[in-house]
Amino acid sequence: MKACAFDYRRPTQLGEVREWSASDDVRLIAGGQSLGPMLNLRLAQPETLVDISALSPLRGFDEQADGLMIGSAITHAEIEDGLLPDVTRGILPRIARGIAYRAVRSRGTIGGSIAHGDPAADWIASLAALGGEVVLYDGRRYRRLRIADFVLGAFQTAITPGELITAVWVPRVPAASRFGYFKLCRKAGELAHAIGVTWRHGESGEARYVIAATQGRPIVLEHDVADDRDHWMASLERQAPGLDALERQLHIDALERALTKSETL
Ligand SMILES: Cc1cc2nc3c(=O)[nH]c(=O)nc-3n(C[C@H](O)[C@H](O)[C@H](O)COP(=O)(O)OP(=O)(O)OC[C@H]3O[C@@H](n4cnc5c(N)ncnc54)[C@H](O)[C@@H]3O)c2cc1C
């Protein structure tokens, strides 16, 4: 099938996006790696596509003492290739490298991935563990939300009509932090069936573990409950009730493997 006919706009100023994006008939497009297939399957039938992929305010980055602000239209490949300062001691390039294959990574963007809200998205899982945030802009004001709070469910986010993600905030990872990531896929280049992420802050010692790709929002296990294996299963049963016993076990195994493979950075 082919997409329905649509108008195509490519604004050069952030303010122009606002003029169009509040309408129901308009969809933003960044890398098109998720929206493109939805258009072709006619799951999305916008009258107008507003292409934000070349907007300069979304294409930059800003390193600060406590982290990195990444423009939402930065691609997975640019992160993989180390074109941004690495405030995460290798975590960001490693996650980028594990997304799909190079053709997808060359176009897909970090902001588009988070905005899409796929439960199996690697950025959502990993940045929920690292304490990442999205910066949202509605043409008048900016607001920031933790990624773990921004994603409300499968393909559901806290974005409101007329808002877009302008940037993604990634906190700086101190020395002696520990990070583990395990992604269960049937084939390389596919979205995951289960993701486990473990993270321990090198200075405060606080832990945050994430169970993702559950068909819902990421399950975040904080502080002392993170290491309590009974709590892992109880959280899964409570927060992902649609999973059967095998799927639950795959998620527990993914988290266990992430923990086993975790490394000091
Ligand atoms: C074959 C294949 C394999 C893949 N495998 C993986 C994988 O292993 N791991 C993984 O994480 N992902 C995977 N993906 C998804 C990929 O990472 C996409 O790049 C990503 O999900 C969407 O990013 P995009 O920039 O292409 O967004 P688009 O497709 O352009 O947009 C997606 C949605 O987000 C909205 N949007 C885009 N940018 C913004 C913004 N700044 N503000 C507000 N809304 C916005 C759009 O309106 C649309 O609704 C795969 C995709 C394909 C095609």
PDBQT file of the ligand as one rigid body, heavy atoms in Angstrom, charges set to zero:
ROOT
HETATM    1  C1  LIG A 301      13.359  -1.905  10.609  1.00  0.00    +0.000 C 
HETATM    2  C2  LIG A 301      13.356  -1.055  11.844  1.00  0.00    +0.000 A 
HETATM    3  C3  LIG A 301      13.963  -1.537  12.988  1.00  0.00    +0.000 A 
HETATM    4  C4  LIG A 301      13.962  -0.748  14.151  1.00  0.00    +0.000 A 
HETATM    5  N1  LIG A 301      14.584  -1.249  15.252  1.00  0.00    +0.000 NA
HETATM    6  C5  LIG A 301      14.665  -0.487  16.353  1.00  0.00    +0.000 A 
HETATM    7  C6  LIG A 301      15.363  -0.945  17.498  1.00  0.00    +0.000 A 
HETATM    8  O1  LIG A 301      15.970  -2.017  17.525  1.00  0.00    +0.000 OA
HETATM    9  N2  LIG A 301      15.364  -0.140  18.594  1.00  0.00    +0.000 N 
HETATM   10  C7  LIG A 301      14.732   1.071  18.624  1.00  0.00    +0.000 A 
HETATM   11  O2  LIG A 301      14.778   1.753  19.638  1.00  0.00    +0.000 OA
HETATM   12  N3  LIG A 301      14.090   1.533  17.548  1.00  0.00    +0.000 NA
HETATM   13  C8  LIG A 301      14.031   0.788  16.415  1.00  0.00    +0.000 A 
HETATM   14  N4  LIG A 301      13.369   1.270  15.327  1.00  0.00    +0.000 N 
HETATM   15  C9  LIG A 301      12.710   2.598  15.405  1.00  0.00    +0.000 C 
HETATM   16  C10 LIG A 301      13.709   3.723  15.028  1.00  0.00    +0.000 C 
HETATM   17  O3  LIG A 301      14.592   3.907  16.117  1.00  0.00    +0.000 OA
HETATM   18  C11 LIG A 301      13.050   5.082  14.727  1.00  0.00    +0.000 C 
HETATM   19  O4  LIG A 301      14.084   5.940  14.351  1.00  0.00    +0.000 OA
HETATM   20  C12 LIG A 301      12.359   5.772  15.835  1.00  0.00    +0.000 C 
HETATM   21  O5  LIG A 301      11.447   4.961  16.487  1.00  0.00    +0.000 OA
HETATM   22  C13 LIG A 301      11.540   6.968  15.326  1.00  0.00    +0.000 C 
HETATM   23  O6  LIG A 301      12.391   8.038  15.093  1.00  0.00    +0.000 OA
HETATM   24  P1  LIG A 301      12.172   8.945  13.825  1.00  0.00    +0.000 P 
HETATM   25  O7  LIG A 301      13.047  10.117  13.968  1.00  0.00    +0.000 OA
HETATM   26  O8  LIG A 301      12.307   8.148  12.601  1.00  0.00    +0.000 OA
HETATM   27  O9  LIG A 301      10.646   9.439  14.027  1.00  0.00    +0.000 OA
HETATM   28  P2  LIG A 301       9.459   9.559  12.968  1.00  0.00    +0.000 P 
HETATM   29  O10 LIG A 301       9.184   8.219  12.374  1.00  0.00    +0.000 OA
HETATM   30  O11 LIG A 301       9.687  10.693  12.046  1.00  0.00    +0.000 OA
HETATM   31  O12 LIG A 301       8.283   9.976  13.977  1.00  0.00    +0.000 OA
HETATM   32  C14 LIG A 301       7.765   9.052  14.912  1.00  0.00    +0.000 C 
HETATM   33  C15 LIG A 301       6.637   9.736  15.699  1.00  0.00    +0.000 C 
HETATM   34  O13 LIG A 301       7.179  10.738  16.549  1.00  0.00    +0.000 OA
HETATM   35  C16 LIG A 301       6.652  12.039  16.221  1.00  0.00    +0.000 C 
HETATM   36  N5  LIG A 301       7.795  12.941  16.348  1.00  0.00    +0.000 N 
HETATM   37  C17 LIG A 301       9.007  12.839  15.720  1.00  0.00    +0.000 A 
HETATM   38  N6  LIG A 301       9.849  13.761  16.209  1.00  0.00    +0.000 NA
HETATM   39  C18 LIG A 301       9.168  14.463  17.139  1.00  0.00    +0.000 A 
HETATM   40  C19 LIG A 301       9.501  15.544  18.001  1.00  0.00    +0.000 A 
HETATM   41  N7  LIG A 301      10.725  16.103  18.020  1.00  0.00    +0.000 N 
HETATM   42  N8  LIG A 301       8.546  16.019  18.842  1.00  0.00    +0.000 NA
HETATM   43  C20 LIG A 301       7.319  15.467  18.865  1.00  0.00    +0.000 A 
HETATM   44  N9  LIG A 301       6.931  14.449  18.077  1.00  0.00    +0.000 NA
HETATM   45  C21 LIG A 301       7.854  13.958  17.225  1.00  0.00    +0.000 A 
HETATM   46  C22 LIG A 301       6.083  11.915  14.819  1.00  0.00    +0.000 C 
HETATM   47  O14 LIG A 301       5.009  12.807  14.629  1.00  0.00    +0.000 OA
HETATM   48  C23 LIG A 301       5.605  10.469  14.829  1.00  0.00    +0.000 C 
HETATM   49  O15 LIG A 301       4.360  10.379  15.480  1.00  0.00    +0.000 OA
HETATM   50  C24 LIG A 301      13.348   0.527  14.150  1.00  0.00    +0.000 A 
HETATM   51  C25 LIG A 301      12.747   1.014  12.990  1.00  0.00    +0.000 A 
HETATM   52  C26 LIG A 301      12.751   0.248  11.851  1.00  0.00    +0.000 A 
HETATM   53  C27 LIG A 301      12.123   0.803  10.603  1.00  0.00    +0.000 C 
ENDROOT
TORSDOF 0
